[in-house]
Amino acid sequence: MLVPEAPYPLAGGGALRTGSLLNYLAPRYALDLIVFRQPGAPEPAAGIPPGLARRIVALPLSPNGRGMAARSFRNAVRLGRGIPPLVDRFGGFADAIMGALGGRRYQLGVIEHSWCAQYLPLMAEVCERTVLNLHNLESVLHARCAAVESGGVGLAHRIFEQASCDLERTWLPRFSDVLVASEADRLLARAIAPGAHLVVYPNAIPWVPLPRVEKEEVVIFSGNLEYHPNRSAVRFFRAEIWPRLRREWPGLVWRLIGKNPEAVAGLVRGDPRIELRGPVADAIGELARARVAVVPLLAASGTRLKILEAWAAGVPVVSTSMGAEGLPARHGEHLLVADGAADFAAAVARLLACSNTREKLGLAGRLLLEKEFTWETAWRALDF
């Protein structure tokens, strides 16, 4: 299993999806894990529970500037070369991966994310069956980002859309199986790569008991805060939705949790009723303290683990249509769907005003999660 991001700790959508597949494979195979390590990060083996992998090989990544200037420069180079983001970041490791494989033979080879699909030829040489686990469709994500951005940023996403589409069209049909997060993603992937063998493997989380915590006068947003769709969602909520709620509910606090909080610090600065908490040890427990979880996404692909975690916490969700895409959730039964600032603010206000509606939606979301989106349930989709 070749993994560009450490799957543990299980914090964030990427780690949860990778962790789900890792925990499915571990009891069924003697599992070797090749994982990239970010500069300064702990050794991945230190965080992975004993018994999940027989061998863990860490490939160190070179230092990478995180500031806006460094990001802009990298993306300018990518645009000039016509390659999607992160393909270059994880490129150039063929010799190290061959060394990690060590000439062994495997029944199964799994690659996480399209960024690492470039290593399929190495895996195919030593594996009877190959699987690409797509967390989202990068070309679709860039197309949707382009639709809500303007100027140079929108143009860059259009170029990355085409580059990602070319990559997906090239690599997806060459894997034995390609895992996608939803039926909606399967149809989108089918249009890009008709020859690919696509399997819907839903995003899911480990079963946890319903938290019992004291509620606070809080609406909450969770996620990796440097991820572009999340950052755009924070900007949208801060500029167009939060002012309406702030006026109507004088004691209300908007809380943001998730890694890389510095990416949105400038967007929320200056308001004492906005709490930027950053990463937390127990996202579900923190979500459970809130009255409402908000998912004001304008662009996305895959399905949102932030909604699954809110359901696990028994917290009602207000989401845009884009945020709820791919989930079998009905408006008014499992969550509220609202597009546009006025409608979104009205939906949040409706839940803040009515504890019965909050409790009803929170319970329905929790039941749907238990029925369809635990790891054990998701594993039924797999046949390897």
N, C-alpha and C positions, 0 to 999 in steps of 0.2 A: 504494500500500500504506500503510494507516494503522496505526501501531504505537504502543501505549501505553507500551512499554518498549524501550529501546535494545537491539537484537539483538547488539551487540558491546560488550565481549568475550563470547565464547560460554561463559558461566559460569552454570549453573543451567538448570532445565528449561524455563522460559519462553523464555530467549534461544536455547536449542538448537532448540526447535520453530519459533520465528520465523525463526531463521537458516537452518534447513533449507528453508523455503518461499522465503525471500529468495534463496537460492542456486539454487533451481530456476527462479525467475522471471527472474533477471538475464540469463542467456544467451539467453532466449527473447523478451524484451520490452525496450523502452526504459522503464526503471523509474523512477518518481518515488516517493520515500519521505517520508511525513509522520510524524514521530516526536516524542513528548512527551519533554521533558527535565526531570528532577528538579532542584530547587534545588541549586546547588553542584556538579552533575555536569558532566563535560566535555561539550563540544559533540559530539553523536552522530556527526557527519560525521568527526570526528577518529579514531574507532575503527573505522569501517566500511572494509573493504578497497577500494582503488581499483577502479573498473570495475563494482561491483555496482549502483550507482544513478547515473542521469544528473543528478538533482536530489535534494537532501536538505533538507527544511524542518523546522526544530526549533520546537516550540511549548512555551515555558517554562511550567512549572507553578508555582503560588504556593507559598510556604513552608508546610510542614505539620508540626506537632508530632509527634514519634515516641515520646514518653513514654506511659506507661500512662494518665495522666490525660487527655491530649489524645486518645488513641485512644478511651477510654471516652466522652468527650464527643461525639466525631464519631459514634460508633455509636448513642448515645442520640438524637441528632438524626435519624439515618437511620431508626431505629426509629419515631420520631414521624412521619416523613414517609412511611414505608412503602417505602423504596427500598433496594436492595441495596448493600453496600459497593463503593466504587470507581466506581460509576456517576456519583455526584456529583463525585468527584475529577477525572474526565475529561469532565465536562459543561461547557457554556458556551463551547465553542470553535467554534461553527458559523461565525461570521464569519471566524475565522482559517483554518479549513479551506477555506471557499469561496475565500478569497484565495490559498491555496496551490494549489488546483485551477486557478485562473486562467482558467476558461472553456474549458480544454482538453477534448478528447474522448479516451476511453480504451476499449480493447477489454475491459479487465479492471480491476475494483476489488476489493481485498482488505482486509478489516478483521480485525484480530487481537483476540480476546477479546470476550465478550459485553458487557463494560463499555462498549465503543465502538460497539455495534450501533446506538445511537441516531443515528449519523451515516449510516446507510444511505440516507435520502432524498437527502442531498447527493451521495453516490456514485452512486446510481441515476440521477440526472439527467445524469451525464456518462459513465457506463460502460455498455457493452453487456451485460456479465455481472458479477455481484457474488458474492463469496465471503466467508463468515465462517469464520475458522479458530478453532475452539474448542479450548482447551487442556484444559478440563474442563467439566463441567456444574455450574454454580454451585449450582443448586437441589439437586442430588444431594449435592454436597459439604456444604452446610449441613444437609441432613437427616441425614447421617451424623455430622457434628459434634454435632448435637443429641442423637443417640442415645448418645453417650459422655460428654456433659457434663451437669451438673446445675444446678439453681437458675436464676438469672438468665441465665447464659451459655447454657444449653440452650434457654431460652425465646427468647432473642435469635436463636439460630440457626433456631428454628422459624419466627419471623417473617420472617427473611431468606430462608428456604427458599421460602415462599409468594411473597415479592416477586420472587425470582429466577425462579421458575416462571412467574409472570405475564409477566415480561420475555421469557423464552425462548419462551413460547407465542406472544407477539406478534411477535417479530422473526424467529425461525428460518425460518418458511415464506416470508418475503418475500425471502430471498436466493436467487440462482440455485443455489448449492451451499453446504452447510455441512459443513466438515471436522471429523470426530471422531477420537479417538485409538485407538479399538478397536471391535471388534464389540460388546462389552458396552456401551460408551457409545452405539453406534448404536441398540441396542434401548431403552436408557433414554431417549434423545432422541426416538425414534419415539413412545414413550408420551406424552411431553410435547407434541410438535408433530408430529402425524401427517402434516401436509401438507408438511413440510420435505424437501428433497432432500439426503439424508445420504450422505456419502462417507467411508469409513474411510481416514484418512491417518495411519499409525502414527507415534508418536514415534520418533526415530532420532538417531543421532550420526554425525559424520564418521568414516570409517575411520581408525584409528590403529594403528601396530604394537604388538604386545604388549610392555608395558614389561618391562625386565630390571633389577630392583632387588633389594636385599637385604631379606628379610622381617624384620619386627619382631614382638614379642609384643603385638599390637594387634588389637582389634576396632574397627571404624570405622563412623561414621554420617555421611552427607553430605546437604547440602540447604540451602535458604534457611531459616535457623534462626528467622526471625520468622513464617514461614508457619504458620498455626494447626495444621494436621495434623502438621507436623514438630515443633512445640513440644510438642504433646500426646504424640507418640511419644517424645521425649526425657524427658518427665516420667514416662511409663510405664516406660521402660527403666531410668531412674535409681532409681525407687522400688521396682520389683518384680522386675526381671531382673538388673540389675548387682550387687546385694548377693549373689546366689547365685553368680554367676561370680567375683566378687571373692574370696569365701571359698575356692572350689575351686581358683583359679588365682592364686597369690600374686604372680606377676610380670606379670600381665596389665594392660594399659592400655586404657582406652576413649578413643578420639580422635574429636572432632567437628570437621568442616570445613564451611565454607560461609559465605555472607555473613550479616550482621546477628547476630554471635555474642552481642551484648549481650542479645538477647531470651531467651536460655536461661542466661545467666551465673548467675542466682540459683538455678536448678534444679540446677546441677552444682557449685556452690561448696563448698569445704571438703574435697574429696577429691583428694589429690595424684596419684592414679592416673587421674584424668580430665583429659584435655588438650583444652581448647577453643581450637582454632587459628584459627578464623575462615576468611576467604577464602584460597584458595591459587591460584597461577598455573596449576597443572596438576593438576586433580582426579583424572584417571585415573592419573597417576603416583603421586599420594599414596595413592590407594586400593590400588595394587599393593603397597605396603609392608605392608599389613595381612594378618592371617591370615584374617579373616572380615569381611564387610560385613553390617551388621544393618539391617533395615528393619521396625521394630516399629510400623508405622502402624495406628492404630485407625479412622481416617477418611480417605477419599481419593476422588478422581475422576480420570478420565484414566488414564494409565499412568505408571509411575515411571521417570524418566530416571536416578535414582540406581542402579536395578538395571542398566540398560543400561551405565552407566559402570563399575560393578563387573564386569560381564561383559567389557567391553572391557579391563579391567585383569587379567582372568584370576583374579579373586578369588571364592571361593564366597560365596553369599548365603543368609542366613536371613531369611525374611520372614513376616509375617502373611498370611493369605488376602487381606485387604484390600489389603495392599501389593503383592501379585503379581497383582491383578485385571487382566484385559485382556491379559495376556501369555501366549503359548502355551507356557508352561513347565510341566514335569511335576515334581512333588515326588519327590525322590530321584534325578532325572536331571539337571535344570538348576539346581535350588536346593533348599533345604529349606523347607517351609512349616510353621509352628507358630503356633498361637493359644493364648493363655494364658501367663502368666509362667513356670510350671514347664516346660511343653513347649518354650517358646522358649529358655529357659536350657539345657535338655537338648540341644536341637539345636545350639546354639552350642558347648557342651562336646563334643559328638560330633565336630565338625569340628576343634576345637582338639586333640583327642586323636589324630586320625588324619590324617596327612599324605597318605595315598593317597586318602582320600575328598575331602579338600580339593582335591587336584590334579585328580581326576576331575570334580568339579562345576565347578571353575573352567574347565577345558577345554571342557566341554559348554556352559557359558554363553557362552564366547567364540565357539564354533562357531555357536550359535544367533544371536548378535548378527550375525556376519558373513553369515549366510544371510538374515536378515529385517529387521535394524534398523540398517543403514547408510543414509545419506542417499540414495545411488544406488538402493538397493532400495526405499525408501519412495516415491521419486518415480514408480515404476511405477503407483501408484494414481491419479495425476493425469492429466487429459486436457485441460488448458488451457495 
